[in-house]
Amino acid sequence: MDLFAVLRKLQQKSEAKILLVVLDGVGGLPLEPGGPTELEAARTPNLDRLAGESALGLLTLVYPGLTPGSGPGHLALFGYDPFRYLVGRGALSALGLGVDFRDGDVALRGNFATLGPDGQVLDRRAGRPSTEENQRVVAKLQEAIPRIEDVAVYFYTESEHRFLVVLRGEGLGDGLTDTDPQKTGLPPLEAQALDEASRKTARVVNLLSARIREVLRDEPKINGALFRGASRRPSFPSMAEVYGVRAAAIASYPMYKGLASLVGMEVLPVEGEGDAHEGKLKALRENWEGYDFFYLHFKKTDAKGEDGDFPGKVAEIERFDALLPEILALKPDVLAITGDHSTPALLRAHSWHPVPLLLKAPYLRRDAAQRFTESEATKGSLGHLRGMELMPLLLAHAGKLLKYGA
Ligand code: ZN
């Protein structure tokens, strides 16, 4: 089913404003069986009150049992089928670093590696260098290798052994095999083109790998590079075109701004460091009249979950709760609060568990859920939805969808 073809035909304008709040990785697990999840442990008077007036449900972002990355999780929330609208690993890194990444560029994720005298990989992570060491080597490479043939080469530090290369030039496809052999004792692989359009890219990547070895031959540990996930900047239909909305994104971290820009959202500037709660609210208030769809992202719930910091994640949920009255003061016609995946502190990682969804809108059915928690959400009137089913629901509640069929 091509839902976008249907939605393009059904879109209609309305004055109503939709606000989608994403608490990254908000879903959790109890530390021991029978205990509270992070959401259940948090003291959230404002969210509780709102839940009493809202409809709740559960959201499986991508597919039952699949653990979503933040990319597919967010694209699903924006209504984009995460199996159809894919962002390659290199492209996701480029978006995550917020570097200059244009249509036609190819981005590759690189690992610095240690190669032995015979060219075999001794360490796929080059002894996990410090990020400062990575920066030193990246500067050295950028100086020595500004281009390969007629293709400009840009190196960027990610962290530790991880870096990014962006290739810019004519005729670069991204159908390419990885050069990372995935184990030690083997030499790096040659990049192979998977299609005619990517032959030049494969040649450039292989020349680049050889040049990197030359430039780094006197380095004790970082003397080689392994590449994977070659990808161009994807070209997706915009939310304006598919849904007829003027959409804006309010987020602090580059990857989320990048994902929002991929679906055509206007990325609003946010003042302040880190999660910048006040800066985000200011951006929301100052731009409230200019758009009819807002995506508001908070990152720290996920970061604390990844750290295995249960109390820290609870505190971030409470921080959001304290902010909620100011958000509600804007009186969004349709408000959804949810996550892009679960990140239980217990697992220190993303997980496949569904996330709670809260929907506040004028026309709701009676709902037994009284808190924004995983267990209360199972009592909610929205039931259990797939991530990409949320967007049509928000549009309908905002009066932005015509009747389907006669
Ligand atoms: Zn996420």
Residues whose N, C-alpha, C, O or C-beta is under 5 A from the ligand:
A	BS01	ZN	D24 G25 S70 D302 D340
